[in-house]
Amino acid sequence: MTSLTKDGTTPTVDVAAVPSFREATRLWAKIGLLSFGGPAGQIALMHKELVEERRWIGEERFLHALNYCMLLPGPEAQQLAVYVGWLLHRTAGGLVAGILFVLPGALVMLGLSSFYMLYNDAPVVAALFFGVKAAVLAVVVEAVIRIGKRALKNRAMVAIAVAAFLAIYVAKVPFPLIVLAAGVIGWAGNRFAPGLFSGSAHGKGKTADSRGVVDLMFERGELGHTMPKRGHAIRTVAIWLPVWLGPVALIALLAGPGSVWAQIGGFFSLMAVVTFGGAYAVLAYVAQAAVTSFGWLSPGQMVDGLGLAETTPGPLILVLQFVGFAAAYRYAGMASPLLAGSLGAALTLWTTFVPCFFWIFLGAPYIEQLRQNKALAAALGAITAAVVGVIMNLALWFALHVVFGKVASVGWGVEVPVLSSLDWRAALLSAAAMVAMFRLKLGMLPTLAASALAGLALLAL
């Protein structure tokens, strides 16, 4: 609601009172239950609830927090929830927001992973997942197009995306190096051609100049916890590094350095440091390591896991929970496979999401002091462009393993399809899923469901 000041010229905006901790908890639980659609859908949901409807945070501060989260490894939407929760209610608010954002999806994913491992050999289940794989390919292609439209605004950004694709697909350059190089290019480019390296925009709200509860709290001096204090970084590292890595080291000590538990803890702790650009960007690297290096699961199972993650609320990076479950289930040893898988899933969740709290609580006070920093936005724009190229690599990887039964390696380890192994049913379902999403504007979940039923019908024939 808009009103006028005494002179009748300066508009102000009425903003709701500071929400109670209980009220915020209810909202974070609602967001956790409804956060389908990957990071874009989750960020849009938070923008609607936090900026447009409740006005708990203003547009400018919301986007600033999101830009920081995009530069971090890990799921940006969950980290954004932690950031806003921290702004409103300090560390406790950040913990509640981040946990409730993940918990519903993690519980659903645990049930789906157990069902998959027990019954995926059944003909009906195999047929359903045959259709899901085809739809997942369409979902990844849609992600390339969606992010590409936002990020590739000029030839410089297109060149960065193409270079990133060639670097990871042909030259096998590690993903973290690609992100680092893109960030440096964006930062340096801002000095010489700032118009080419603008940060990506999120949200389409019409309240760009609006203030929220957090902004008014700042004006009243109620955000003292957002100011970096002497020793803040040392205290945060001293608390959160043992919380994160202590259980990993203990499990490796008890189970042995060569155990699947040590492998899961070490690998996903590394992923927590290098998973820039969201789940789609890092899945190609995770798939390569989990399938080829560790032998935890097959390429088809990796695609199935992404299909499961697409159907659950919460961050898409929950697909890593499926990978950890599958690894421990397969190499359970003397333990019950389901119990081992559940413990593997829990260890994966711990090493994936505990670092997210660490990054926010460590860096957010400093980032609050860097609002309007153009160099940061330029680095973000270049990184987002590079992420488009990396997701293109993921889409190609999925296409090779979904539509073709066999692939062959040529020079430099580049994979090419064996044309005679083309599965016409998978190709038909993938094409139909793309038509449904791109032309008919059918949502992701209806497309996944329809493709699963179509896969059942095709294999029945």
C-alpha positions as CSV (number, residue, x, y, z in Angstrom):
1,M,0.0,0.0,0.0
2,T,1.4,3.4,-1.0
3,S,1.0,6.7,1.0
4,L,2.4,10.2,0.8
5,T,4.6,12.1,3.2
6,K,3.6,15.4,4.7
7,D,4.8,17.4,1.7
8,G,2.7,15.1,-0.5
9,T,5.6,14.3,-2.8
10,T,7.7,11.4,-1.6
11,P,6.0,8.0,-1.7
12,T,6.8,5.4,1.0
13,V,5.7,1.8,1.3
14,D,4.1,0.3,4.3
15,V,5.9,-2.8,5.4
16,A,4.8,-5.5,7.7
17,A,6.2,-5.9,11.2
18,V,9.2,-8.1,11.9
19,P,8.0,-11.7,11.7
20,S,8.2,-13.8,14.8
21,F,10.5,-16.8,14.8
22,R,7.5,-19.1,14.8
23,E,5.9,-17.3,11.9
24,A,9.2,-17.6,9.9
25,T,9.5,-21.3,10.8
26,R,6.0,-21.9,9.4
27,L,6.9,-20.1,6.1
28,W,10.2,-22.0,5.7
29,A,8.3,-25.3,6.2
30,K,5.8,-24.2,3.5
31,I,8.6,-23.3,1.1
32,G,10.4,-26.6,1.8
33,L,7.2,-28.6,1.0
34,L,6.4,-26.6,-2.2
35,S,9.9,-26.0,-3.6
36,F,9.6,-28.1,-6.8
37,G,11.0,-27.1,-10.2
38,G,14.7,-26.9,-9.6
39,P,16.5,-23.7,-8.5
40,A,14.7,-21.4,-10.9
41,G,11.3,-22.5,-9.5
42,Q,12.5,-22.4,-5.9
43,I,14.0,-18.9,-6.2
44,A,10.8,-17.7,-7.9
45,L,8.8,-19.2,-5.0
46,M,10.9,-17.5,-2.4
47,H,10.7,-14.2,-4.3
48,K,6.9,-14.4,-4.3
49,E,6.6,-15.3,-0.6
50,L,9.4,-13.1,0.8
51,V,9.5,-10.1,-1.5
52,E,6.1,-9.7,-3.2
53,E,3.6,-11.0,-0.6
54,R,5.2,-10.6,2.8
55,R,7.7,-7.9,2.1
56,W,10.2,-9.4,4.6
57,I,13.1,-8.4,2.3
58,G,13.4,-5.8,-0.4
59,E,14.1,-6.6,-4.0
60,E,17.6,-5.1,-4.1
61,R,18.8,-6.9,-1.0
62,F,17.2,-10.2,-2.1
63,L,19.1,-10.0,-5.4
64,H,22.3,-9.1,-3.7
65,A,22.0,-12.1,-1.4
66,L,21.2,-14.3,-4.4
67,N,24.3,-13.1,-6.3
68,Y,26.5,-14.1,-3.4
69,C,24.8,-17.5,-3.2
70,M,25.4,-18.0,-7.0
71,L,29.1,-17.5,-6.5
72,L,29.2,-20.2,-3.8
73,P,29.6,-24.0,-4.3
74,G,26.4,-25.9,-3.5
75,P,22.7,-25.3,-4.0
76,E,22.1,-21.6,-4.4
77,A,18.3,-21.7,-3.5
78,Q,18.9,-23.4,-0.2
79,Q,21.8,-21.0,0.6
80,L,19.5,-18.1,-0.2
81,A,17.0,-19.4,2.3
82,V,19.8,-19.7,4.9
83,Y,20.9,-16.1,4.1
84,V,17.4,-14.6,4.5
85,G,16.7,-16.6,7.6
86,W,20.0,-15.4,9.1
87,L,19.1,-11.8,8.2
88,L,15.8,-12.0,10.0
89,H,16.7,-14.2,13.0
90,R,20.5,-14.6,13.2
91,T,22.1,-18.0,13.2
92,A,19.1,-19.9,14.6
93,G,17.0,-18.4,11.8
94,G,19.5,-19.5,9.2
95,L,19.6,-23.0,10.6
96,V,15.9,-23.4,10.6
97,A,15.4,-22.0,7.1
98,G,18.2,-24.2,5.6
99,I,17.1,-27.4,7.3
100,L,13.4,-27.1,6.5
101,F,14.3,-26.3,2.9
102,V,16.0,-29.6,2.5
103,L,14.2,-32.0,5.0
104,P,11.0,-32.8,3.2
105,G,12.8,-33.6,-0.1
106,A,15.4,-35.6,1.7
107,L,12.8,-37.8,3.4
108,V,11.0,-38.3,0.1
109,M,14.2,-39.1,-1.7
110,L,15.2,-41.7,0.9
111,G,11.9,-43.5,0.4
112,L,12.2,-43.4,-3.4
113,S,15.8,-44.6,-3.3
114,S,14.8,-47.6,-1.2
115,F,12.0,-48.4,-3.5
116,Y,14.2,-48.1,-6.5
117,M,16.9,-50.4,-5.2
118,L,14.4,-53.0,-4.1
119,Y,12.2,-53.1,-7.2
120,N,14.0,-51.5,-10.2
121,D,14.5,-54.9,-11.8
122,A,10.8,-55.5,-11.9
123,P,9.5,-55.1,-15.5
124,V,6.9,-52.6,-14.7
125,V,9.3,-50.4,-12.6
126,A,11.9,-50.7,-15.3
127,A,9.4,-49.6,-18.0
128,L,8.3,-46.6,-15.9
129,F,11.9,-45.4,-15.4
130,F,12.6,-45.9,-19.1
131,G,10.1,-43.2,-19.7
132,V,11.4,-41.0,-16.9
133,K,14.9,-41.1,-18.4
134,A,13.6,-39.7,-21.7
135,A,11.8,-36.9,-19.9
136,V,14.9,-36.0,-17.9
137,L,16.8,-35.4,-21.1
138,A,14.1,-32.9,-22.1
139,V,14.4,-31.3,-18.6
140,V,18.1,-30.8,-18.9
141,V,17.8,-29.4,-22.5
142,E,15.1,-27.0,-21.1
143,A,17.6,-25.9,-18.4
144,V,20.2,-25.1,-21.1
145,I,17.7,-22.9,-23.0
146,R,16.4,-21.2,-19.9
147,I,19.7,-20.3,-18.4
148,G,21.2,-19.5,-21.8
149,K,18.5,-16.9,-22.5
150,R,19.3,-15.2,-19.2
151,A,23.1,-15.4,-19.4
152,L,24.1,-15.2,-23.0
153,K,23.3,-11.6,-23.7
154,N,26.1,-10.9,-26.1
155,R,28.9,-12.5,-28.1
156,A,31.4,-12.4,-25.2
157,M,29.0,-14.5,-23.1
158,V,28.4,-16.9,-25.9
159,A,32.1,-17.3,-26.4
160,I,32.6,-18.0,-22.7
161,A,29.8,-20.7,-22.9
162,V,31.3,-22.3,-26.0
163,A,34.8,-22.3,-24.5
164,A,33.5,-23.9,-21.2
165,F,31.7,-26.6,-23.2
166,L,34.8,-27.5,-25.2
167,A,37.0,-27.3,-22.1
168,I,35.0,-29.8,-20.2
169,Y,33.9,-32.1,-23.1
170,V,37.0,-32.2,-25.2
171,A,39.9,-31.1,-23.0
172,K,38.5,-32.6,-19.8
173,V,39.4,-29.5,-17.8
174,P,38.2,-29.8,-14.2
175,F,35.0,-28.0,-13.5
176,P,36.4,-25.8,-10.7
177,L,39.1,-24.5,-13.0
178,I,36.5,-23.5,-15.6
179,V,34.5,-21.6,-12.9
180,L,37.7,-19.9,-11.6
181,A,38.7,-18.9,-15.1
182,A,35.3,-17.5,-16.0
183,G,35.2,-15.5,-12.8
184,V,38.6,-14.0,-13.5
185,I,37.6,-13.2,-17.1
186,G,34.5,-11.4,-15.8
187,W,36.3,-9.5,-13.1
188,A,39.0,-8.4,-15.6
189,G,36.5,-7.7,-18.3
190,N,34.6,-5.4,-16.0
191,R,37.6,-3.0,-16.1
192,F,37.9,-2.9,-19.9
193,A,34.3,-3.6,-21.1
194,P,31.9,-3.4,-18.2
195,G,28.8,-3.5,-20.5
196,L,29.7,-7.0,-21.6
197,F,30.0,-8.5,-18.2
198,S,26.9,-7.6,-16.2
199,G,25.5,-10.0,-13.6
200,S,22.5,-12.1,-14.4
201,A,19.2,-10.9,-13.1
202,H,16.7,-13.0,-11.2
203,G,13.2,-12.3,-10.4
204,K,10.7,-10.3,-12.4
205,G,9.0,-8.4,-9.6
206,K,7.9,-4.9,-10.2
207,T,9.1,-3.7,-6.8
208,A,12.7,-3.0,-7.6
209,D,12.9,0.1,-5.4
210,S,10.7,-1.4,-2.6
211,R,12.0,-1.8,1.0
212,G,11.3,-4.8,3.1
213,V,11.3,-5.6,6.8
214,V,15.0,-6.3,6.7
215,D,15.8,-3.0,5.1
216,L,13.8,-1.1,7.9
217,M,15.6,-3.2,10.5
218,F,18.9,-2.0,9.1
219,E,17.8,1.6,9.2
220,R,16.7,1.2,12.8
221,G,20.1,-0.4,13.7
222,E,18.6,-3.8,14.4
223,L,21.0,-5.8,12.1
224,G,24.1,-5.6,14.2
225,H,24.7,-9.3,13.6
226,T,25.2,-8.6,9.9
227,M,28.3,-6.4,10.6
228,P,31.6,-8.4,10.5
229,K,33.2,-8.3,13.9
230,R,36.8,-8.9,14.9
231,G,37.6,-12.6,14.9
232,H,34.3,-13.5,13.1
233,A,36.0,-15.6,10.4
234,I,38.3,-17.4,12.9
235,R,35.4,-18.3,15.2
236,T,33.2,-19.5,12.3
237,V,35.9,-21.7,10.9
238,A,36.7,-23.1,14.3
239,I,33.1,-24.1,14.8
240,W,31.9,-25.2,11.4
241,L,34.9,-27.1,10.0
242,P,34.9,-29.6,12.9
243,V,31.1,-29.9,12.6
244,W,31.4,-30.6,8.8
245,L,34.5,-32.8,8.7
246,G,34.6,-34.3,12.1
247,P,32.0,-37.1,11.4
248,V,33.7,-37.7,8.0
249,A,37.1,-38.3,9.7
250,L,35.6,-40.4,12.4
251,I,33.8,-42.7,9.9
252,A,36.9,-43.0,7.8
253,L,38.9,-44.0,11.0
254,L,36.3,-46.6,12.1
255,A,35.6,-48.1,8.7
256,G,39.0,-47.8,7.1
257,P,40.3,-45.4,4.4
258,G,39.4,-47.8,1.6
259,S,35.8,-48.3,2.7
260,V,32.8,-47.0,0.8
261,W,32.1,-44.8,3.7
262,A,35.4,-43.1,3.5
263,Q,34.9,-42.7,-0.3
264,I,31.5,-41.2,0.1
265,G,32.6,-38.8,2.9
266,G,35.7,-37.7,1.0
267,F,34.2,-37.4,-2.4
268,F,31.1,-35.4,-1.4
269,S,33.1,-33.2,0.9
270,L,35.2,-32.3,-2.1
271,M,32.0,-31.7,-4.1
272,A,30.8,-29.3,-1.5
273,V,33.8,-27.2,-2.3
274,V,33.7,-27.3,-6.1
275,T,29.9,-27.6,-7.0
276,F,29.6,-24.1,-8.5
277,G,26.7,-23.3,-10.8
278,G,24.1,-25.6,-9.3
279,A,23.2,-29.3,-9.7
280,Y,23.0,-29.4,-13.5
281,A,26.5,-27.9,-13.9
282,V,28.2,-30.5,-11.6
283,L,26.2,-33.6,-12.5
284,A,28.4,-34.5,-15.4
285,Y,31.5,-34.6,-13.2
286,V,29.6,-36.5,-10.4
287,A,28.3,-39.0,-12.9
288,Q,31.7,-39.6,-14.4
289,A,33.3,-40.2,-11.0
290,A,30.4,-42.3,-9.6
291,V,30.0,-44.4,-12.7
292,T,33.5,-44.7,-14.0
293,S,35.9,-44.1,-11.2
294,F,34.1,-45.6,-8.2
295,G,31.7,-48.0,-10.0
296,W,28.9,-47.1,-7.6
297,L,26.2,-47.2,-10.2
298,S,25.5,-47.5,-13.9
299,P,24.9,-44.6,-16.3
300,G,21.2,-45.6,-16.5
301,Q,20.9,-45.5,-12.7
302,M,22.5,-42.1,-12.6
303,V,19.8,-40.8,-15.0
304,D,17.1,-42.5,-12.9
305,G,18.5,-40.8,-9.8
306,L,18.1,-37.4,-11.5
307,G,14.6,-38.3,-12.5
308,L,13.8,-39.1,-8.8
309,A,15.3,-35.8,-7.7
310,E,13.2,-33.9,-10.2
311,T,10.0,-35.3,-8.6
312,T,10.8,-34.3,-5.0
313,P,10.7,-30.9,-3.3
314,G,13.9,-29.3,-2.3
315,P,17.2,-28.6,-4.1
316,L,18.0,-30.8,-7.2
317,I,21.4,-31.6,-5.6
318,L,19.4,-34.2,-3.6
319,V,20.4,-36.5,-6.5
320,L,23.7,-36.8,-4.7
321,Q,21.7,-38.4,-1.8
322,F,20.6,-41.1,-4.3
323,V,24.2,-41.6,-5.4
324,G,25.4,-42.0,-1.8
325,F,22.5,-44.4,-1.1
326,A,23.3,-46.5,-4.2
327,A,27.0,-46.7,-3.3
328,A,26.5,-47.9,0.2
329,Y,23.7,-50.2,-0.8
330,R,25.9,-51.9,-3.4
331,Y,28.9,-52.2,-1.2
332,A,27.1,-52.9,2.1
333,G,29.4,-55.8,3.1
334,M,28.0,-57.7,6.1
335,A,25.4,-54.9,6.9
336,S,21.8,-54.8,5.7
337,P,21.8,-53.2,2.3
338,L,18.9,-50.9,3.2
339,L,20.5,-49.8,6.5
340,A,23.8,-49.3,4.7
341,G,22.1,-47.3,2.0
342,S,20.3,-45.1,4.5
343,L,23.6,-44.4,6.3
344,G,25.2,-43.6,3.0
345,A,22.4,-41.2,2.2
346,A,22.7,-39.5,5.6
347,L,26.5,-39.1,5.2
348,T,26.0,-37.6,1.7
349,L,23.4,-35.2,3.0
350,W,25.7,-34.2,5.8
351,T,28.7,-33.5,3.6
352,T,26.6,-31.7,1.0
353,F,24.5,-29.4,3.1
354,V,26.5,-28.6,6.3
355,P,29.1,-26.7,4.2
356,C,26.2,-24.5,2.9
357,F,25.6,-23.2,6.4
358,F,29.4,-22.7,6.8
359,W,29.7,-20.6,3.6
360,I,26.7,-18.3,4.5
361,F,27.7,-17.8,8.2
362,L,31.3,-17.2,7.2
363,G,30.8,-14.8,4.3
364,A,27.4,-13.1,4.6
365,P,28.5,-10.4,7.0
366,Y,31.3,-9.3,4.6
367,I,29.0,-9.6,1.5
368,E,26.5,-7.3,3.2
369,Q,29.2,-4.7,3.1
370,L,29.8,-5.3,-0.6
371,R,26.4,-4.4,-2.0
372,Q,26.5,-2.6,-5.4
373,N,29.9,-4.1,-6.1
374,K,30.1,-4.1,-9.9
375,A,33.2,-6.4,-10.1
376,L,31.3,-9.0,-8.2
377,A,28.4,-8.8,-10.6
378,A,30.7,-9.0,-13.6
379,A,32.4,-12.2,-12.3
380,L,28.9,-13.7,-11.7
381,G,27.8,-12.9,-15.2
382,A,30.8,-14.7,-16.7
383,I,30.4,-17.7,-14.4
384,T,26.8,-18.0,-15.3
385,A,27.7,-18.0,-19.0
386,A,30.3,-20.7,-18.3
387,V,27.7,-22.8,-16.5
388,V,25.6,-22.8,-19.7
389,G,28.4,-24.5,-21.5
390,V,28.9,-27.0,-18.7
391,I,25.1,-27.9,-18.7
392,M,25.4,-28.4,-22.5
393,N,28.0,-31.0,-21.7
394,L,25.6,-32.7,-19.2
395,A,22.7,-32.6,-21.8
396,L,25.0,-34.3,-24.4
397,W,26.1,-36.9,-21.8
398,F,22.5,-37.7,-21.0
399,A,21.6,-37.9,-24.7
400,L,24.4,-40.4,-25.4
401,H,23.3,-42.7,-22.6
402,V,19.6,-42.4,-23.0
403,V,19.0,-42.5,-26.8
404,F,21.9,-44.8,-27.6
405,G,22.7,-48.2,-26.2
406,K,26.4,-47.9,-26.8
407,V,29.0,-45.2,-27.0
408,A,32.6,-45.3,-28.2
409,S,35.6,-43.3,-27.1
410,V,37.7,-41.5,-29.7
411,G,40.7,-39.2,-29.4
412,W,41.1,-37.4,-26.0
413,G,38.5,-39.6,-24.4
414,V,35.6,-37.9,-26.3
415,E,32.5,-40.1,-26.4
416,V,30.5,-40.6,-29.6
417,P,27.4,-42.6,-30.1
418,V,27.4,-46.0,-31.9
419,L,24.6,-45.2,-34.4
420,S,23.5,-48.8,-34.8
421,S,22.6,-48.8,-31.1
422,L,20.0,-46.1,-31.5
423,D,16.9,-46.9,-29.3
424,W,14.0,-45.5,-31.4
425,R,11.6,-45.7,-28.4
426,A,13.9,-43.6,-26.2
427,A,14.4,-41.1,-29.0
428,L,10.6,-40.9,-29.6
429,L,9.8,-40.3,-25.9
430,S,12.6,-37.7,-25.6
431,A,11.2,-35.8,-28.6
432,A,7.7,-36.0,-27.3
433,A,8.8,-34.8,-23.8
434,M,10.5,-31.8,-25.5
435,V,7.4,-31.0,-27.5
436,A,5.3,-31.2,-24.3
437,M,7.6,-28.8,-22.4
438,F,8.6,-26.4,-25.2
439,R,5.5,-26.2,-27.4
440,L,2.6,-27.3,-25.1
441,K,4.2,-25.6,-22.0
442,L,3.5,-28.6,-19.9
443,G,5.1,-28.5,-16.5
444,M,8.0,-30.7,-15.4
445,L,6.1,-33.0,-13.1
446,P,3.2,-33.7,-15.6
447,T,5.8,-34.3,-18.3
448,L,7.7,-36.8,-16.1
449,A,4.5,-38.6,-15.2
450,A,3.3,-38.7,-18.8
451,S,6.6,-40.0,-20.0
452,A,6.7,-42.7,-17.4
453,L,3.3,-44.0,-18.5
454,A,4.3,-43.7,-22.2
455,G,7.4,-45.8,-21.4
456,L,5.3,-48.4,-19.8
457,A,3.0,-48.5,-22.9
458,L,5.9,-48.7,-25.4
459,L,7.7,-51.5,-23.6
460,A,4.5,-53.4,-23.3
461,L,4.3,-53.3,-27.1
